[in-house]
Amino acid sequence: MNFGLIIIGDEILSGKRADKHLTKAIEILSARGLSVAYADYVGDDPARITATLKRALASGDVVFSFGGIGATPDDHTRQCAAAALGVDLALHPDAKNLILERMQDIAREQGVPYDPLRGDNQHRLNMGMFPLGASIIPNPFNKIPGFSCRGGGGGYVHFVPGFPVMAWPMVEWVLDTHYPAHFSKNAWREQSVIVFGAMEATLTPLMQAIEAQFAVKVFSLPSVDHPEYGRHVELGVKGRPEVVSDAFLSLKHGLTLLAATLGPELVR
């Protein structure tokens, strides 16, 4: 199963805010033996958001969408999700109850009477307007839920706020609730070695030979100004643990035949 990300917001693309979701999503998924297959960044443009969501819903993948599910004029994600699915928006009954609870909490915190008919409280209910057929994602921070939708192509998109303090525990809840059968904490391993002064072009035939012989991926991460190793290539293999060990031994043997100068070995 592939896991993807959609990160929405002009503030990310303009540089006003640095994206933190990609790094955290990698961490959250890795802790469960999963990985991020791709990430799409989209500004606050309804047509682009809708097109991106259509692809995700048709992909057969599990996709987490961050941002744009509020109720201000620059929040378009809920409306775009409905458009991508070809359905209407409607006030989700469970979301309504949770938002009403939040309104009561705010009234108590502010020491004012609770008035659900007050204009700002009525506006808050817009945050519970989800595409028909959506299910909710609990928000442990302030009770305002996110939502999940399934597309005709079998893709699942889970919509969470842009605020990390809300989004990250919501992503964890989705994974732990809906996808534990896919967790495999010991199913993936990386093993690599630092190769000093090497050129990738010289190493490419060896990389191709290892991939042809073993069911692994071979990777190279070159650096020209590393503070510790200087000019080098981190060359390694990744895949199932029982295959990686043999592939890495073969890789090191090939490097020896090339008279390469080897440094530290790394295991992840």
C-alpha positions as CSV (number, residue, x, y, z in Angstrom):
1,M,0.0,0.0,0.0
2,N,1.3,3.5,-0.9
3,F,1.0,6.4,1.4
4,G,1.0,9.9,0.0
5,L,0.7,13.4,1.3
6,I,-1.0,16.6,0.0
7,I,0.2,19.8,1.7
8,I,-2.0,22.8,1.0
9,G,-1.4,26.5,1.5
10,D,0.0,29.6,-0.2
11,E,1.9,30.3,3.0
12,I,4.0,27.1,2.4
13,L,4.8,27.9,-1.3
14,S,5.5,31.6,-0.6
15,G,7.9,30.7,2.2
16,K,5.9,32.5,5.0
17,R,5.8,29.2,6.8
18,A,8.1,26.3,6.5
19,D,6.5,22.9,6.0
20,K,6.9,20.5,8.9
21,H,4.4,17.9,7.8
22,L,6.6,15.9,5.4
23,T,9.3,15.3,8.0
24,K,6.8,14.4,10.7
25,A,4.8,12.1,8.4
26,I,8.0,10.2,7.5
27,E,8.7,9.8,11.2
28,I,5.1,8.7,12.0
29,L,4.9,6.2,9.2
30,S,8.5,4.9,9.8
31,A,7.6,4.1,13.4
32,R,5.0,1.7,12.0
33,G,7.2,0.1,9.3
34,L,5.6,2.3,6.5
35,S,7.0,5.0,4.2
36,V,5.9,8.1,2.3
37,A,5.7,7.3,-1.4
38,Y,5.1,10.9,-2.6
39,A,4.1,14.4,-1.5
40,D,2.2,17.1,-3.5
41,Y,2.4,20.7,-2.5
42,V,-0.6,22.9,-3.7
43,G,-1.4,26.5,-3.1
44,D,-4.8,27.9,-2.2
45,D,-6.2,27.5,-5.8
46,P,-9.5,25.6,-5.9
47,A,-9.0,24.2,-9.4
48,R,-5.5,22.8,-8.5
49,I,-6.7,21.4,-5.2
50,T,-9.7,19.7,-6.9
51,A,-7.5,18.2,-9.6
52,T,-4.9,17.0,-7.0
53,L,-7.7,15.4,-4.9
54,K,-9.2,13.7,-7.9
55,R,-5.9,12.0,-8.6
56,A,-5.6,10.9,-5.0
57,L,-9.1,9.5,-4.8
58,A,-8.5,7.6,-8.0
59,S,-5.1,6.3,-7.0
60,G,-5.9,3.4,-4.8
61,D,-3.5,4.9,-2.3
62,V,-3.9,6.2,1.3
63,V,-3.3,10.0,1.2
64,F,-3.2,12.5,4.1
65,S,-4.3,16.0,3.1
66,F,-3.0,18.8,5.4
67,G,-4.7,22.2,5.6
68,G,-7.5,24.3,4.2
69,I,-10.4,22.6,6.1
70,G,-11.3,25.7,8.2
71,A,-14.1,28.1,7.4
72,T,-12.3,31.3,6.3
73,P,-12.4,32.5,2.7
74,D,-9.0,31.0,1.8
75,D,-10.0,27.6,3.0
76,H,-11.1,25.6,0.0
77,T,-10.3,22.0,0.8
78,R,-13.7,20.8,2.0
79,Q,-15.4,22.3,-1.1
80,C,-12.7,20.9,-3.4
81,A,-13.1,17.4,-1.9
82,A,-16.8,17.5,-2.6
83,A,-16.2,18.7,-6.2
84,A,-13.6,15.9,-6.7
85,L,-16.1,13.3,-5.5
86,G,-19.0,14.8,-7.4
87,V,-21.2,15.1,-4.2
88,D,-22.6,17.9,-2.1
89,L,-21.4,19.2,1.2
90,A,-23.6,18.6,4.2
91,L,-23.3,19.2,7.9
92,H,-22.1,15.9,9.4
93,P,-24.2,15.1,12.5
94,D,-21.2,13.8,14.5
95,A,-19.2,16.8,13.5
96,K,-22.0,19.1,14.5
97,N,-22.2,17.6,18.0
98,L,-18.5,17.9,18.5
99,I,-18.5,21.5,17.3
100,L,-21.4,22.3,19.6
101,E,-19.4,20.8,22.5
102,R,-16.4,23.0,21.5
103,M,-18.7,26.1,21.6
104,Q,-19.7,25.2,25.1
105,D,-16.1,24.7,26.1
106,I,-15.2,28.2,24.7
107,A,-18.2,29.8,26.6
108,R,-17.0,28.2,29.9
109,E,-13.4,29.3,29.3
110,Q,-14.5,32.9,28.5
111,G,-17.0,33.0,31.3
112,V,-19.9,34.0,29.0
113,P,-23.3,32.4,28.4
114,Y,-23.5,29.7,25.8
115,D,-25.5,30.8,22.8
116,P,-25.4,28.4,19.9
117,L,-27.4,30.8,17.7
118,R,-24.8,33.6,18.0
119,G,-23.4,34.5,14.6
120,D,-19.8,33.3,15.2
121,N,-21.1,30.0,16.7
122,Q,-23.3,29.4,13.6
123,H,-20.3,30.2,11.4
124,R,-18.2,27.5,13.3
125,L,-20.7,24.9,12.2
126,N,-19.3,25.4,8.6
127,M,-16.2,23.5,9.7
128,G,-18.5,20.4,10.0
129,M,-19.7,20.7,6.4
130,F,-18.1,17.5,4.8
131,P,-18.7,15.7,1.5
132,L,-21.7,13.4,1.7
133,G,-20.5,9.9,2.8
134,A,-17.5,11.2,4.7
135,S,-16.5,9.8,8.1
136,I,-14.9,11.9,10.9
137,I,-11.4,12.0,12.3
138,P,-11.3,12.9,16.0
139,N,-9.3,16.0,16.9
140,P,-7.9,15.6,20.5
141,F,-6.8,19.3,20.6
142,N,-10.0,21.2,20.2
143,K,-12.7,18.6,19.1
144,I,-13.1,20.2,15.6
145,P,-12.9,17.0,13.5
146,G,-11.3,16.2,10.3
147,F,-12.8,13.8,7.8
148,S,-12.1,10.9,5.5
149,C,-13.4,10.1,2.0
150,R,-13.0,7.2,-0.3
151,G,-12.9,7.7,-4.1
152,G,-14.3,5.6,-6.9
153,G,-10.8,4.5,-7.7
154,G,-10.3,3.1,-4.2
155,G,-8.1,5.9,-2.9
156,Y,-8.7,7.0,0.7
157,V,-8.0,10.7,1.5
158,H,-7.9,11.7,5.1
159,F,-8.2,15.4,5.7
160,V,-6.6,17.0,8.7
161,P,-5.9,20.7,9.7
162,G,-2.7,22.5,8.8
163,F,-1.9,23.0,12.5
164,P,0.7,20.4,13.5
165,V,-0.5,20.2,17.1
166,M,-3.8,18.9,15.7
167,A,-2.8,17.2,12.5
168,W,-0.1,14.8,13.7
169,P,-2.1,13.0,16.4
170,M,-5.0,12.8,14.0
171,V,-2.8,11.1,11.4
172,E,-1.6,8.7,14.1
173,W,-5.2,7.9,15.0
174,V,-6.1,7.2,11.4
175,L,-3.1,4.8,11.0
176,D,-3.7,3.0,14.3
177,T,-7.4,2.7,13.7
178,H,-7.7,1.8,10.0
179,Y,-4.3,0.4,8.9
180,P,-2.6,-1.6,11.7
181,A,-2.8,-4.7,9.4
182,H,-0.2,-3.0,7.2
183,F,2.3,-2.2,9.9
184,S,5.5,-4.2,9.6
185,K,8.2,-2.7,11.8
186,N,10.9,-5.2,10.8
187,A,10.1,-5.4,7.1
188,W,12.5,-2.7,5.8
189,R,16.2,-2.2,6.3
190,E,18.9,0.1,4.8
191,Q,22.6,-0.7,4.9
192,S,25.2,1.6,3.3
193,V,28.8,2.5,3.3
194,I,30.7,5.7,2.8
195,V,32.8,5.6,-0.4
196,F,35.5,8.3,-0.4
197,G,36.3,10.2,-3.6
198,A,34.2,8.1,-5.9
199,M,32.2,9.3,-8.9
200,E,28.6,8.0,-9.3
201,A,29.3,7.2,-13.0
202,T,32.0,4.7,-11.9
203,L,29.7,3.1,-9.4
204,T,26.6,2.8,-11.7
205,P,27.4,-0.5,-13.3
206,L,27.9,-2.1,-9.9
207,M,24.6,-0.6,-8.7
208,Q,22.8,-2.0,-11.7
209,A,24.4,-5.5,-11.2
210,I,23.3,-5.6,-7.6
211,E,19.7,-4.6,-8.4
212,A,19.6,-7.3,-11.2
213,Q,20.8,-10.0,-8.8
214,F,18.9,-9.1,-5.6
215,A,15.3,-7.9,-4.9
216,V,16.5,-4.7,-3.4
217,K,16.9,-1.0,-4.3
218,V,20.3,0.4,-4.6
219,F,20.8,4.1,-3.7
220,S,23.6,6.6,-3.9
221,L,23.8,9.9,-2.0
222,P,26.7,12.0,-3.2
223,S,28.2,14.9,-1.3
224,V,30.9,17.3,-2.3
225,D,31.4,19.3,0.9
226,H,30.3,17.1,3.9
227,P,31.7,18.5,7.1
228,E,33.0,15.1,8.3
229,Y,33.6,13.0,5.2
230,G,34.3,15.6,2.5
231,R,33.7,14.5,-1.0
232,H,32.1,11.1,-0.9
233,V,29.1,8.9,-2.0
234,E,27.0,7.1,0.5
235,L,26.2,3.9,-1.4
236,G,23.8,1.3,-0.1
237,V,20.9,-1.1,-0.5
238,K,17.4,-1.1,1.0
239,G,14.7,-3.8,1.1
240,R,13.7,-6.8,3.2
241,P,16.2,-7.5,6.0
242,E,16.9,-11.1,4.9
243,V,17.9,-9.9,1.4
244,V,19.7,-6.7,2.3
245,S,22.5,-8.5,4.2
246,D,23.6,-10.6,1.2
247,A,23.1,-7.7,-1.3
248,F,25.3,-5.5,0.9
249,L,28.1,-8.1,1.1
250,S,28.0,-8.3,-2.7
251,L,28.0,-4.5,-3.0
252,K,31.1,-4.3,-0.7
253,H,32.9,-7.0,-2.7
254,G,32.3,-5.1,-5.9
255,L,33.7,-1.9,-4.3
256,T,36.8,-3.9,-3.3
257,L,37.3,-5.0,-6.9
258,L,37.0,-1.3,-7.9
259,A,39.7,-0.5,-5.3
260,A,37.4,2.0,-3.7
261,T,38.3,3.6,-0.4
262,L,35.6,2.8,2.1
263,G,34.6,4.6,5.3
264,P,32.0,3.9,8.0
265,E,29.0,1.6,7.4
266,L,25.5,2.7,8.3
267,V,22.4,0.6,9.2
268,R,18.9,2.1,9.4
